[in-house]
Amino acid sequence: MNYIVFDDSSIRAILLPLTFVRPVSEIRFGIDTITEKWQDYLGDSVSFATQDYLQEKYPLILQSDNIFINGAVCPNPALLEAIQGLSSGQLLSLEGITLAYRAATLLKSPENFEVIEWEGTATIIRQLTDIFLLNGEQIKADFARITHGRTSQPITDRFTAVYNESQIFVEEGVNIKAATLNAEKGPIYLGKDVIIMEGAKIQGPFAILEGSVVNLDGKMRPNTTIGPGCKVGGEVSNVVIFGNSNKGHEGFMGNSVIAEWCNWGADTNNSNLKNDYSKVELWSYVTNRFENSGLQFAGLIMGDHSKCGINTMFNTGTVVGINCNIFGSDFQPKHIPSFAWGGSSGFKTYHLRKANQVARVVLERRGRVFEGIEENILKAVFEQTEAHRSAF
């Protein structure tokens, strides 16, 4: 069977700015991305039905018979069975959301489909905040799947304290020195070649992926995922970092989602709770205004390639677009449009040529190549977000 993960257009818009440069299913959620979860469950690769300007990087492979799966939906065994049991022309739905359908082409209208209402459960990313709110449960689910039938590498450092070791899984090449790993409230997953430096304290549920580092005395609180190729330090609580981003110094990051190729300067902090304990408002790319999240705890959403200088202060519920360069004293605005350069005293446009130069240097430092395909994606986003910078 040919499997395709598709972007639900309404959900994709809600998940901006994180979906400016990736399909919805490429969001990291738990240990894996949603794409990786489906590929593991299916035992097969998938292709993508996404925005036109992303298709060169994330190609679509159509055959005469295809199963299309909503990229915002996480798999589970019962849901997988139901999806694989679909016949051509059938559509699986939950509370008005299309979970999957079987067809020869992309769905334009459900009118000619037999709609089957799914009576089971499904984890769906419906809001930006779901990524950190539901992350702990996804770590637990991914941990059980990834480690099933496997044996962890031993923890041999005699100065490392371990609690509930059966819920700690260590891949090959991990280096741990004089750390504390507490899995009493949830599992801890340490990916291949991870480094846990002296004095680090980690509470599960927690996952850190291949090649990432927890710096000296880092405090990693529950429900946190650190993607591959990251360096983290200071205090991190209920955060998802997609990968290849750094928060290497002291400072607090909480109830937040950070995309790829981001960097936090030393002593940067984000607020995750308002002084008056009222509900947090977040910028919406759908309504172009701040909307009540209904949450008391919500920190920062930061899009790809965005960076901030030392001692930056982010307000509760701040949304930063992609390719922003932020610096200066005082609290930053709660919405910073993509390709913005400046800080609380004012912004100007971060021109595409300069942004590409920086992106190229950043990727080359990690042994990656900033190719024309990446330039084309950033150019498309720069043009799409021009109106967002009209106030500059």
C-alpha positions in Angstrom: 0.0 0.0 0.0 1.1 3.6 -0.7 0.9 5.8 2.3 0.7 9.6 2.2 0.6 12.0 5.1 -1.4 15.2 4.3 -1.6 18.6 5.8 -5.1 19.4 7.1 -5.3 23.0 5.9 -7.2 24.3 8.9 -4.8 22.7 11.4 -1.7 23.7 9.4 -2.8 27.4 9.6 -3.3 27.1 13.4 0.2 25.6 13.8 2.0 28.5 12.1 4.8 29.6 12.4 6.1 26.1 13.0 4.5 24.9 9.7 6.0 27.6 7.5 9.0 25.4 6.6 7.7 21.8 7.2 4.7 19.7 6.8 2.6 19.2 9.9 3.8 15.6 10.4 7.4 16.8 10.6 6.7 18.3 14.0 8.6 16.5 16.8 6.1 15.4 19.5 7.3 13.0 22.2 10.5 11.3 21.1 9.8 11.0 17.3 8.3 13.3 14.7 4.8 12.3 13.7 6.2 11.2 10.4 8.6 8.8 12.1 5.9 7.4 14.3 3.8 6.5 11.3 6.7 5.0 9.4 7.5 2.8 12.4 3.9 1.7 12.8 3.4 1.1 9.1 6.8 -0.5 8.6 7.0 1.5 5.4 8.1 5.0 4.2 5.5 7.7 3.5 5.4 10.7 1.2 3.8 14.1 1.8 0.9 16.1 0.5 1.8 19.6 1.7 2.2 23.2 0.5 3.4 23.6 -3.1 6.6 25.4 -2.1 7.5 22.6 0.3 6.9 19.7 -2.1 10.4 19.7 -3.6 11.9 19.0 -0.2 9.0 16.8 0.9 7.8 15.0 -2.3 4.4 13.5 -3.0 4.3 10.0 -4.5 0.9 9.1 -5.9 -0.1 5.7 -7.1 -3.4 4.3 -8.3 -4.4 3.3 -4.8 -3.3 5.3 -1.7 -4.1 5.7 1.9 -3.9 9.4 3.0 -3.3 10.0 6.7 -3.8 13.3 8.5 -0.3 14.6 9.5 -1.6 16.0 12.8 -2.8 12.6 14.0 -0.5 10.3 16.1 -0.8 6.5 15.5 -1.9 3.9 17.9 -2.5 0.1 17.2 -6.3 0.3 17.0 -6.3 3.4 14.8 -3.7 1.7 12.5 -5.9 -1.3 12.2 -8.9 0.8 11.3 -6.9 2.8 8.7 -5.5 -0.3 7.0 -9.0 -1.7 6.9 -10.3 1.1 4.8 -11.7 0.3 1.3 -11.4 2.7 -1.6 -13.8 5.5 -1.2 -14.0 5.3 2.6 -13.0 8.0 5.0 -12.3 7.7 8.7 -13.4 10.8 10.8 -13.3 11.9 14.4 -15.3 14.9 15.6 -15.3 16.5 12.1 -11.6 15.9 11.5 -10.6 13.6 8.7 -8.2 11.0 10.1 -7.5 9.1 6.9 -9.1 8.1 3.6 -8.3 5.7 0.7 -8.4 7.1 -2.8 -6.5 7.4 -6.1 -6.1 11.2 -5.7 -6.1 13.9 -3.1 -9.5 14.5 -1.5 -11.2 17.7 -2.8 -14.7 17.0 -1.3 -15.9 14.2 1.0 -19.3 14.1 -0.7 -18.6 10.9 -2.6 -16.9 9.2 0.3 -18.4 6.7 2.8 -17.7 8.4 6.1 -16.9 6.1 9.0 -16.9 7.8 12.4 -14.0 6.5 14.5 -15.2 5.4 17.9 -11.7 4.9 19.4 -9.2 7.5 20.7 -6.7 9.5 18.8 -4.1 12.1 19.8 -4.3 15.0 17.5 -2.3 18.3 17.5 -5.1 20.8 17.2 -3.3 23.9 18.8 0.3 25.1 19.1 0.1 24.5 22.9 -0.9 20.9 22.4 2.7 20.2 21.5 4.0 20.9 25.0 0.8 20.1 26.8 0.6 16.5 25.5 4.3 15.9 25.1 4.8 13.9 28.3 2.2 11.3 27.2 3.8 11.1 23.8 7.2 10.5 25.4 5.7 7.6 27.4 4.0 6.1 24.3 7.1 6.5 22.1 9.4 5.1 24.9 7.3 1.9 25.2 7.3 1.4 21.4 11.0 2.3 20.8 12.4 0.2 23.6 10.1 -2.8 23.4 12.1 -6.0 23.4 15.4 -4.1 23.5 18.1 -3.8 26.2 19.5 -0.5 27.4 23.2 0.2 27.5 24.4 0.1 31.1 25.0 3.2 33.2 28.5 2.6 34.5 29.5 6.0 35.9 29.7 5.4 39.7 29.0 9.1 40.5 25.6 9.1 38.6 22.5 8.7 40.7 19.7 6.7 39.1 16.1 6.3 40.2 13.7 3.8 38.7 16.4 2.5 36.3 13.9 0.2 34.5 12.4 3.3 33.0 15.7 4.7 31.7 16.9 3.7 28.2 20.4 4.5 27.1 21.4 4.1 23.4 25.0 3.4 22.2 27.6 6.0 22.6 26.0 7.9 25.5 28.4 9.6 27.9 27.1 10.4 31.4 29.2 12.0 34.2 28.1 12.7 37.7 24.4 13.3 36.8 21.1 12.6 38.4 18.5 10.7 36.4 15.1 10.4 38.1 12.5 8.3 36.2 10.1 7.8 39.1 7.4 9.9 37.3 8.1 9.0 33.8 10.7 7.4 31.4 14.0 8.9 30.4 15.3 8.2 26.9 18.9 9.1 26.0 19.6 8.8 22.3 22.7 7.7 20.5 25.9 9.7 21.3 24.2 12.0 23.8 26.4 13.7 26.4 25.1 14.4 29.9 27.7 16.6 31.7 28.6 16.8 35.3 25.9 18.0 37.7 23.0 17.7 35.2 19.6 16.8 36.8 17.0 15.1 34.7 13.4 14.3 35.6 11.2 12.1 33.4 9.3 12.1 31.2 12.3 13.3 29.2 13.9 12.5 25.9 17.0 13.7 24.3 18.0 12.7 20.8 21.1 11.8 18.9 24.2 13.9 19.4 22.7 16.4 21.8 24.3 17.7 25.0 23.0 18.7 28.5 25.6 21.1 29.7 27.1 21.4 33.2 24.5 21.7 36.0 21.6 21.7 33.5 18.2 21.2 35.1 15.9 19.3 32.8 12.3 19.1 34.2 9.5 16.8 33.2 7.7 16.5 29.9 10.7 17.9 27.9 12.0 16.7 24.6 15.4 17.8 23.2 15.7 16.9 19.5 19.0 15.9 17.8 22.0 18.1 17.5 21.1 20.5 20.4 23.0 21.9 23.3 20.9 22.8 26.4 21.7 24.2 29.8 20.1 26.2 32.6 16.5 25.3 33.5 14.2 23.7 30.9 10.7 22.7 31.8 7.9 21.2 29.7 9.6 22.2 26.4 9.9 20.7 22.9 13.0 21.6 20.9 12.7 20.1 17.4 16.4 19.8 16.8 19.7 21.6 15.9 18.9 24.5 18.3 20.9 25.8 21.3 20.0 27.0 24.7 23.4 26.4 26.2 23.5 28.8 29.1 21.7 29.8 32.3 18.2 31.0 32.0 14.6 29.6 32.2 12.7 28.1 29.3 9.3 26.8 30.1 6.1 25.6 28.5 7.5 26.4 25.1 8.1 25.0 21.6 11.4 25.9 19.8 11.9 24.9 16.1 15.2 24.1 14.3 18.3 26.3 13.9 17.4 28.6 16.8 19.8 30.0 19.4 19.2 31.6 22.8 21.8 34.0 24.1 23.1 33.6 27.7 20.7 34.4 30.5 17.7 34.6 28.3 14.4 33.8 30.0 10.8 33.4 29.0 7.9 33.9 31.3 5.3 31.1 31.4 2.9 32.6 34.0 1.4 36.0 34.2 1.7 38.0 37.4 -2.1 38.2 37.8 -2.5 34.5 37.1 -4.9 35.2 34.2 -5.2 33.1 31.1 -2.5 33.6 28.5 -3.2 35.0 25.1 -1.3 33.8 22.0 -1.0 35.4 18.6 -3.1 33.6 15.9 -2.1 33.5 12.3 -5.7 32.5 11.5 -7.4 35.6 13.0 -4.4 37.9 13.0 -5.0 38.9 16.6 -4.3 37.6 20.1 -6.6 34.8 21.2 -7.2 33.4 24.7 -5.4 30.1 25.0 -7.4 29.1 28.1 -4.1 28.2 29.7 -2.5 29.6 32.8 0.9 28.3 31.8 2.2 29.1 28.3 5.6 30.4 27.4 7.2 30.9 23.9 6.7 29.6 20.4 9.8 30.2 18.3 10.0 29.5 14.6 13.0 28.1 12.7 16.2 30.1 12.3 15.3 32.7 15.0 17.8 33.8 17.5 18.1 36.2 20.4 20.9 38.0 22.1 22.1 37.8 25.7 19.6 38.7 28.5 16.6 38.7 26.2 13.3 38.7 28.1 10.2 37.1 26.5 6.7 37.8 27.7 4.2 35.1 28.7 2.7 33.7 25.5 5.1 35.2 23.0 5.0 33.9 19.3 8.2 34.5 17.3 8.1 33.9 13.5 11.0 32.4 11.5 14.3 34.0 10.8 14.0 36.7 13.5 17.1 38.3 15.1 16.1 39.7 18.5 18.1 41.7 21.0 17.9 44.5 23.5 16.7 45.2 27.1 13.1 45.2 28.4 10.4 42.6 27.5 10.0 41.9 23.8 6.6 42.2 22.0 4.3 39.2 22.3 4.2 38.8 18.6 7.4 39.2 16.5 6.7 38.7 12.7 9.0 36.5 10.6 12.2 38.2 9.2 12.2 40.8 12.0 15.5 42.4 13.2 15.5 44.4 16.4 13.9 44.4 19.8 11.6 46.2 22.2 12.8 49.6 20.9 11.7 48.7 17.4 12.1 46.3 14.4 13.1 46.5 10.8 13.0 43.9 8.1 15.7 41.2 8.3 16.5 41.1 4.6 16.4 37.7 2.9 20.0 37.9 1.6 21.4 38.5 5.0 19.2 35.9 6.6 20.3 33.3 4.0 24.0 34.2 4.7 23.5 33.5 8.4 21.5 30.3 7.8 24.3 29.0 5.5 27.0 29.6 8.2 24.8 28.0 10.9 24.2 24.8 8.9 27.8 24.6 7.7 28.9 24.6 11.4 26.9 21.4 11.8 28.3 19.8 8.6 25.1 20.5 6.7 24.6 22.3 3.4 22.3 25.2 2.8 21.1 24.4 -0.7 18.9 26.1 -3.2 15.9 24.1 -2.0 16.2 25.7 1.4 16.6 29.2 -0.1 13.5 28.7 -2.2 11.5 27.7 0.9 12.7 30.8 2.9 12.0 33.0 -0.1 8.5 31.8 -0.3 7.9 32.4 3.4 9.5 35.8 3.2 7.0 36.8 0.5 4.1 35.2 2.3 4.8 37.2 5.5 5.5 40.6 4.0 2.2 42.0 5.2 3.1 40.9 8.8 6.0 43.4 8.7 3.9 46.3 7.5 4.1 48.0 10.9 7.9 48.3 10.7 
